[in-house]
Amino acid sequence: MKKIAIVAQGASEGGAERVATLLANYLANKKYEVYFYAVYSGKREYYIDERVNYHYCNTKAKFGPLRMLERAIKVRKFILKNQIDTMISFVYMEGLFLVGSKQIKKIYSLRNDPVKARDTKLQKKLRDKIYQKADCIVFQTPDARDYFGPPIRDRGTVIPNPVKPELPYWNSEGHGKEILAAGRLTAQKNFAMLIEGFAAFAGKHPEYRLTICGEGELKASLTAQAKQLGVEDKISFPGFVADIHRRMRDAEIYVSTSDYEGISNSMLEALAIGVPTVCTDCPAGGAAMFIRSGENGILIPTGDTRALTEALSSIADSPDQCRKFSSQSVKIRNTLDVDKICSQWEALV
């Protein structure tokens, strides 16, 4: 039986982590011997099949670079100790000490826009070295793949994210006057723009509320911004929520205002559920792959608060447009079916 190790940040919160757990479960169901190695966080908020061997890399180093080296050493020891045949890694620096291990098939997946990555020059050099020695690199979009030169690009393939099965359908008749967003409270997600745009929207639509789900270092500043704009009583920050799909079902609009993304899982899930969706047309092109603006959602330029306010008003003022968007966007369920997408990963294995 082939042994496959999936290396990821963890099994909670992020879109990459959700894909990693879905893939682990799929491969376990296909009778592979599957290991899941969490290198950043030991939280387990996503479902992992009991047949998957879960392990957490509990590092002790305090200093950032030393923690990275410790994780890289532990990943190598874990892979060799368990005689792994194929490693699928959703992180890359942790594969530093596996570069010369030719007996192990190494598949890496880049989960964000490489142009916007905050890596240092040294980290980028190491990343490229690791990718050049990989058997395959999975990109989420063609734009992300084409950022790299031939030595890496030629090893690449594009596989979009799957949509979680058994999602609910949008409550088109009984939804509340709620605008919903979800993601880590970081600068990348640009929730500051969302709050500013919502404040302008709420001036003409006072019956609406905004809910931003997620945790992160900007929670205090975003809360302060809402208060400064006089909409603190209309905006809530419930943190990480386990019922995000129910909330999408019962909201009127889902919004993603990221400055850059790979492919936002929450955006794809909102489209699949059928809640009318507004999303920034951000690099590396993931939103534009799936949203046909004016047909199954609305794309707006990154950083354009006025366009956001207009998009929110357009949806709120047109129930017919809402139903049109919903009927078209749910078709993504078939395109991004878990078995269809995971079978592409299995073919690489």
C-alpha positions as CSV (number, residue, x, y, z in Angstrom):
1,M,0.0,0.0,0.0
2,K,1.4,3.4,-1.0
3,K,2.2,5.7,1.9
4,I,1.2,9.4,1.4
5,A,2.1,12.2,3.8
6,I,0.2,15.5,3.6
7,V,2.1,18.3,5.2
8,A,0.1,21.4,6.1
9,Q,0.0,24.3,8.5
10,G,-2.8,22.6,10.4
11,A,-6.3,21.4,10.3
12,S,-8.3,24.6,11.1
13,E,-9.4,28.0,9.9
14,G,-7.5,28.5,6.6
15,G,-8.5,27.6,3.0
16,A,-5.3,25.6,2.4
17,E,-6.0,23.6,5.6
18,R,-9.5,22.8,4.4
19,V,-8.2,21.5,1.1
20,A,-5.5,19.5,2.8
21,T,-8.0,17.7,5.1
22,L,-10.4,17.0,2.2
23,L,-7.6,15.5,0.2
24,A,-6.4,13.4,3.1
25,N,-9.9,12.0,3.6
26,Y,-10.3,11.3,-0.1
27,L,-7.0,9.4,-0.3
28,A,-7.7,7.5,2.8
29,N,-11.1,6.4,1.3
30,K,-9.1,5.3,-1.8
31,K,-7.2,2.8,0.5
32,Y,-3.9,4.7,0.6
33,E,-2.0,4.8,3.9
34,V,-2.3,8.5,4.7
35,Y,-0.5,10.6,7.2
36,F,-1.4,14.2,8.0
37,Y,1.5,16.2,9.5
38,A,0.5,19.6,11.0
39,V,3.5,21.9,11.3
40,Y,2.1,25.2,12.6
41,S,-1.0,24.5,14.7
42,G,-2.4,21.6,16.6
43,K,-6.0,22.7,16.4
44,R,-8.3,20.3,14.7
45,E,-11.5,22.1,13.7
46,Y,-11.9,20.4,10.3
47,Y,-13.0,16.8,10.1
48,I,-10.2,14.2,9.6
49,D,-11.1,10.6,8.8
50,E,-10.2,8.2,11.5
51,R,-8.1,6.2,9.0
52,V,-5.8,9.2,8.6
53,N,-2.7,9.1,10.8
54,Y,-2.6,12.6,12.3
55,H,0.5,14.1,13.9
56,Y,1.4,17.6,15.1
57,C,4.9,19.0,14.9
58,N,5.3,20.6,18.4
59,T,8.3,22.9,18.0
60,K,10.1,24.3,21.1
61,A,12.4,27.0,19.5
62,K,11.4,30.5,20.4
63,F,13.2,32.4,17.6
64,G,11.3,32.5,14.2
65,P,14.1,31.2,11.9
66,L,15.1,28.5,14.4
67,R,11.5,27.3,14.6
68,M,11.4,27.0,10.8
69,L,14.7,25.0,10.9
70,E,13.3,22.8,13.6
71,R,10.1,22.2,11.6
72,A,12.1,21.3,8.5
73,I,14.2,18.8,10.5
74,K,11.2,17.2,12.0
75,V,9.4,17.0,8.7
76,R,12.4,15.2,7.2
77,K,12.6,12.8,10.2
78,F,8.8,12.1,10.0
79,I,8.9,11.4,6.3
80,L,11.9,9.0,6.5
81,K,10.8,7.3,9.7
82,N,7.4,6.4,8.2
83,Q,8.9,5.4,4.9
84,I,6.6,7.8,3.0
85,D,6.4,7.2,-0.8
86,T,4.8,10.6,-1.7
87,M,4.8,13.9,0.2
88,I,2.1,16.5,-0.7
89,S,3.1,19.7,1.0
90,F,1.0,22.8,1.4
91,V,4.0,24.6,2.8
92,Y,7.5,24.8,1.3
93,M,10.2,25.9,3.7
94,E,9.6,22.8,5.8
95,G,10.8,20.7,2.8
96,L,14.2,22.3,2.8
97,F,16.1,19.1,4.0
98,L,14.2,16.8,1.6
99,V,15.6,18.5,-1.5
100,G,18.1,15.6,-2.2
101,S,15.8,12.7,-1.2
102,K,15.2,11.2,-4.7
103,Q,13.4,8.1,-3.3
104,I,10.5,10.3,-2.1
105,K,8.1,11.9,-4.6
106,K,7.6,15.5,-3.7
107,I,4.5,17.5,-4.6
108,Y,4.2,21.1,-3.4
109,S,1.2,23.4,-3.7
110,L,1.5,27.2,-3.7
111,R,-1.6,28.6,-2.0
112,N,-1.3,32.3,-2.5
113,D,-0.2,35.0,-4.9
114,P,3.6,34.8,-5.4
115,V,3.8,38.4,-6.4
116,K,2.4,39.6,-3.0
117,A,4.2,37.1,-0.8
118,R,6.1,38.7,2.0
119,D,9.0,36.4,1.8
120,T,12.5,37.8,2.1
121,K,15.0,37.4,-0.8
122,L,16.6,34.5,1.0
123,Q,13.2,32.8,1.5
124,K,12.4,33.2,-2.2
125,K,15.7,31.7,-3.2
126,L,15.1,28.8,-1.0
127,R,11.5,28.4,-2.2
128,D,12.7,28.4,-5.8
129,K,15.4,25.8,-5.0
130,I,12.9,23.6,-3.3
131,Y,10.4,23.9,-6.2
132,Q,13.1,23.2,-8.8
133,K,13.8,19.9,-7.1
134,A,10.1,18.9,-6.8
135,D,8.4,16.4,-8.9
136,C,5.4,18.6,-9.3
137,I,4.0,22.0,-8.1
138,V,0.3,22.5,-7.9
139,F,-0.9,26.0,-8.6
140,Q,-4.4,27.3,-8.0
141,T,-4.4,29.6,-11.0
142,P,-2.6,30.0,-14.4
143,D,-1.4,33.5,-13.3
144,A,0.3,32.0,-10.2
145,R,2.0,29.3,-12.4
146,D,3.1,31.8,-15.0
147,Y,4.8,34.0,-12.4
148,F,7.7,31.6,-12.4
149,G,10.3,30.8,-15.1
150,P,10.5,27.6,-17.0
151,P,12.4,25.5,-14.4
152,I,9.4,25.8,-12.1
153,R,6.6,26.6,-14.5
154,D,7.3,23.4,-16.5
155,R,6.9,21.3,-13.3
156,G,3.5,23.0,-12.6
157,T,-0.1,22.0,-13.0
158,V,-3.2,24.0,-12.2
159,I,-5.8,22.4,-9.9
160,P,-8.5,24.6,-8.3
161,N,-9.9,24.1,-4.9
162,P,-12.8,21.6,-4.4
163,V,-16.1,22.7,-2.9
164,K,-17.1,20.9,0.3
165,P,-19.8,18.4,-0.3
166,E,-23.3,18.6,1.2
167,L,-23.4,22.4,1.4
168,P,-26.8,23.9,2.1
169,Y,-28.6,26.1,-0.5
170,W,-29.3,29.8,-0.1
171,N,-32.5,30.7,1.8
172,S,-33.7,32.9,-1.0
173,E,-37.0,33.8,0.7
174,G,-36.2,33.8,4.4
175,H,-32.7,35.2,4.6
176,G,-31.9,38.1,6.9
177,K,-30.7,41.6,6.0
178,E,-27.1,40.5,6.7
179,I,-23.9,41.0,4.8
180,L,-21.4,38.3,5.6
181,A,-17.6,38.0,5.3
182,A,-15.1,35.5,6.6
183,G,-11.3,35.2,6.8
184,R,-8.3,35.9,8.9
185,L,-8.4,39.5,10.3
186,T,-5.2,40.5,8.4
187,A,-4.2,43.3,6.1
188,Q,-4.5,40.9,3.1
189,K,-8.2,40.6,3.5
190,N,-8.7,44.4,3.6
191,F,-11.7,44.3,5.9
192,A,-11.0,48.0,6.5
193,M,-12.3,48.6,3.0
194,L,-15.3,46.5,3.7
195,I,-16.2,48.4,6.9
196,E,-15.8,51.7,5.1
197,G,-17.9,50.6,2.2
198,F,-20.5,49.1,4.5
199,A,-20.7,52.4,6.4
200,A,-21.5,54.3,3.2
201,F,-24.0,51.6,2.2
202,A,-25.7,51.6,5.6
203,G,-26.5,55.3,5.3
204,K,-29.1,54.4,2.7
205,H,-29.8,50.9,3.9
206,P,-30.0,51.2,7.7
207,E,-31.7,47.8,8.1
208,Y,-28.6,45.8,7.2
209,R,-26.0,44.4,9.4
210,L,-22.4,43.2,8.6
211,T,-20.8,40.1,10.2
212,I,-17.1,39.5,9.8
213,C,-16.1,35.9,10.9
214,G,-12.5,35.1,11.8
215,E,-9.7,35.8,14.1
216,G,-6.5,37.9,13.7
217,E,-4.3,40.6,14.8
218,L,-6.4,43.4,13.3
219,K,-9.5,42.8,15.3
220,A,-9.0,45.7,17.7
221,S,-8.3,48.2,14.9
222,L,-11.2,47.0,12.8
223,T,-13.5,47.3,15.9
224,A,-12.2,50.8,16.5
225,Q,-12.8,51.8,12.8
226,A,-16.4,50.6,13.0
227,K,-16.9,52.8,16.1
228,Q,-15.2,55.8,14.5
229,L,-17.5,55.5,11.5
230,G,-20.6,55.2,13.8
231,V,-21.6,51.7,12.7
232,E,-20.3,49.7,15.7
233,D,-23.9,48.7,16.5
234,K,-24.3,47.3,13.0
235,I,-21.1,45.2,12.8
236,S,-20.2,42.1,14.7
237,F,-17.0,40.1,15.0
238,P,-17.9,36.6,16.2
239,G,-14.4,35.1,15.7
240,F,-14.0,31.7,14.1
241,V,-17.4,30.1,13.7
242,A,-18.2,26.4,13.1
243,D,-21.5,27.2,11.3
244,I,-20.2,29.4,8.5
245,H,-22.2,27.6,5.9
246,R,-25.5,28.0,7.8
247,R,-24.6,31.7,8.1
248,M,-24.0,31.9,4.4
249,R,-27.3,30.3,3.7
250,D,-29.2,32.8,5.8
251,A,-27.3,36.0,4.7
252,E,-28.3,38.2,1.8
253,I,-24.8,39.0,0.5
254,Y,-21.4,37.4,0.9
255,V,-18.4,39.7,0.4
256,S,-14.6,39.1,-0.1
257,T,-12.5,42.3,-0.3
258,S,-9.0,40.7,-0.4
259,D,-6.1,42.5,-2.0
260,Y,-4.7,39.2,-3.1
261,E,-5.7,35.5,-2.8
262,G,-4.9,32.1,-4.3
263,I,-8.5,31.0,-4.6
264,S,-10.7,31.9,-1.7
265,N,-12.4,28.7,-0.4
266,S,-15.1,30.8,1.4
267,M,-15.8,32.6,-1.9
268,L,-16.2,29.3,-3.7
269,E,-18.5,28.0,-1.0
270,A,-20.6,31.1,-1.1
271,L,-21.1,30.7,-4.8
272,A,-21.9,27.0,-4.4
273,I,-24.5,27.8,-1.7
274,G,-26.0,30.4,-4.0
275,V,-25.8,33.5,-1.7
276,P,-25.2,36.6,-4.0
277,T,-21.5,37.3,-3.9
278,V,-19.3,40.4,-4.3
279,C,-15.6,39.8,-4.7
280,T,-12.5,41.9,-5.5
281,D,-10.9,40.9,-8.8
282,C,-7.6,40.4,-7.0
283,P,-4.4,38.6,-8.1
284,A,-3.6,35.8,-8.7
285,G,-6.8,35.6,-10.7
286,G,-8.8,33.1,-8.7
287,A,-12.0,35.1,-8.4
288,A,-12.1,35.9,-12.1
289,M,-11.8,32.2,-12.9
290,F,-15.2,31.6,-11.3
291,I,-17.2,34.8,-11.2
292,R,-18.7,36.2,-14.4
293,S,-19.5,39.6,-13.2
294,G,-23.1,40.5,-13.7
295,E,-24.1,36.8,-14.4
296,N,-23.3,34.8,-11.2
297,G,-21.9,37.6,-8.9
298,I,-20.1,40.9,-9.0
299,L,-16.4,41.5,-9.4
300,I,-15.0,44.9,-8.3
301,P,-11.5,46.4,-8.5
302,T,-9.2,45.8,-5.5
303,G,-9.2,48.7,-3.0
304,D,-12.2,50.4,-4.6
305,T,-14.5,51.3,-1.8
306,R,-17.0,53.2,-4.0
307,A,-17.4,50.2,-6.3
308,L,-18.0,48.0,-3.2
309,T,-20.8,50.3,-2.0
310,E,-22.4,50.4,-5.4
311,A,-22.3,46.6,-5.7
312,L,-23.9,46.1,-2.3
313,S,-26.6,48.6,-3.2
314,S,-27.2,46.9,-6.6
315,I,-27.8,43.6,-4.9
316,A,-29.9,45.0,-2.0
317,D,-32.1,46.9,-4.4
318,S,-32.7,44.1,-6.9
319,P,-34.3,40.8,-5.7
320,D,-34.5,39.6,-9.3
321,Q,-30.7,40.0,-9.7
322,C,-30.2,38.1,-6.5
323,R,-32.2,35.1,-7.8
324,K,-30.3,35.3,-11.1
325,F,-26.9,35.2,-9.4
326,S,-27.9,32.4,-7.2
327,S,-29.3,30.2,-9.9
328,Q,-26.1,30.5,-11.9
329,S,-23.5,30.4,-9.1
330,V,-24.7,27.0,-7.7
331,K,-23.6,25.4,-10.9
332,I,-20.0,25.5,-9.6
333,R,-20.9,22.5,-7.4
334,N,-20.5,20.2,-10.3
335,T,-17.4,21.9,-11.7
336,L,-15.6,21.7,-8.3
337,D,-16.9,18.5,-7.0
338,V,-14.6,17.0,-4.4
339,D,-14.1,13.7,-6.2
340,K,-13.4,15.4,-9.5
341,I,-10.8,17.7,-8.0
342,C,-9.2,15.2,-5.7
343,S,-8.9,12.7,-8.5
344,Q,-6.6,15.2,-10.2
345,W,-4.4,15.1,-7.2
346,E,-4.5,11.3,-7.1
347,A,-3.3,11.2,-10.7
348,L,-0.2,13.1,-9.6
349,V,0.5,10.6,-6.9
